[in-house]
Amino acid sequence: MEQRELQFLVEKISVEFFGRPFKHTAVFNPRLRSTGGRYLLGTHNIEINKKYLEQLGETELIGIIKHELCHYHLHLEGKGYQHKDQDFKLLLKRVGAPRFCNQLPERKAKRKVARILLYQCTDCQQTYQRKRSINTSRYVCGKCRGRLKKIKEIEL
């Protein structure tokens, strides 16, 4: 899909679902990383992340366009256009737009694996759960000041 096809699609969705024309510009922005699209308050333009079309398909792209058009039309009407506003939530529901876009498969793969480290005092057997590792030669048990040892690492 090219820029002019995107522009045509946005204009078509705007008239079909919102009953109002989209009079500004819709473009693919290759610099977008963590979002499917964005509505620019200053210029009223819409930017779309092309990776969502390539990796998740046209239905996801249409959902993102509907979402951004909700921001667009509400902002131009002077109503609440932010995610927290009731006007925005109601319009999303009315047109069937998602509140948040799905995560890209490539970003899911890069996500760090969560882990929990378990430490135990050698004297009083008190256990401690930590997300980050600790230096057992420097830190001691807070209950009895005994030595700590790492007993288990759990990956979630």
N, C-alpha and C positions, 0 to 999 in steps of 0.2 A: 504494500500500500504506500502511495506517495502522498505528499503534502496536500495536493488539490483533492485527492480522494478522501483524505481525512477531513478536510474542510467541508466537502459535500456531505459526508456522513454526519458530522456534527450539526450542520444546518438542517438536515433531514430529521434527525432525532429531536432537535429543538422544536421544530414545528409539530412533529407527530406526538410527542409526549407532553410538551409544555404549552403548545398552542401559540407560541411566540417565536419570532425569528431570531437567529443568532447573527448579529451584525458585525462581529469582530473576527479575529483570526485564530485559527486552531493550528498548532504546529507540533511536530515531533521534536522533543528536546533530548538529545543523547546524553546530556549531563545529569539527568534525573537518575537517582540510584535507588533510594529507599521508598519511593512513592510512585503510584501509577500515573498521576497527573497533578496539575495545579492550576488554579485560577489566579490570575494576576490582577490585583485590585486597581492598580494604577492605569493599566492599558486595557483592561477587560478581556485580554486574550487568554486562551487556554493552551497549556502545554501538556503533552502526553508522552509517556515513556513507551517507546516503541518495543522494548523488550517484552512488555506484557502481551502485545499482539503476537510476537514471534513465539513466545514460550507457552502462553496460556490460551491463545486463540481470540477469535473475534467477539465471542460472547462476553469475555472478561473486558475487552476493550470498550464494548458498548456500555457495560456497567460503569466503567471509569468515566466515560463521556457523560452519562446521565448524572453521575455524582458531581462532576465539575460544572455541568449546566445548572444544577441546583444552586451552587454557590453563585454562579453568574446571574441568574434571573432574580434571586432573592436580593442580591446586592444592588442591582439596578432598580428594584422596586423599593429599596430602603427598608427592607425587613431583615430579620436575623438570619445571616448567611453563614455563621460559624457553626462548627460541629456541635457545640453545646446548646445552641438555640433550638427552641421548640418548633419554630417555623421551618427550620432546616430539616429536622427529624421527620416532621409531618410530610413535607414535600418528597423526601427520600422514599418514604413508605408509599406515597401516592403513585410515584412513577416507577417504583420497583428498582431503585438504585441501591447498591450496597453502601453501607456506612464506611467500611474499610475495604480495600482491595486485598485479594489473596497474596500470599507471599510467593515470590518467584522461586522456582525449583533451585536455581543456582545459589540463591541466598540461604535456602534451607541447608544446603550442603556445607556452606561455609560456617554455619552457626557452631559455636563451641559446645562441646558436650559438658553438661553440668555434672559436678562431682561433689561428694561430701567426704571429708576426711575425719576419721574417728581417732581420738587420742585418749589414753587412759593413764591415770596416775598409778605408779608402781606401788605406792604405799596404801592409799585409801580406796583405790579402785574407782574413783570418780571418773566419769567419761565426759568428753567434750567433743562437740560436733563443730567443724569449721569448714568454710568454703575455700579458704586459702591455707596453704601449709604454714606451719610455724616452726621456728628454730627450737628444737627440744633441748639443746644444750644451753639455751639462754632463758627460756621460759619454764616456770614451774607451776605446780598445781595451786590454784587459788584457795583451796580449802585447807590443805595441810603442808604446802610448800614442798611436796615430794616431786621426784623426777617424772616427766611425761614420756610416754612412748607411743608411737603411731601403731595402731592395731589393725585398721582397715581403711580401704579407700573404696567408696561406692560410687559407681557411675550411673547417672540417671538418664 
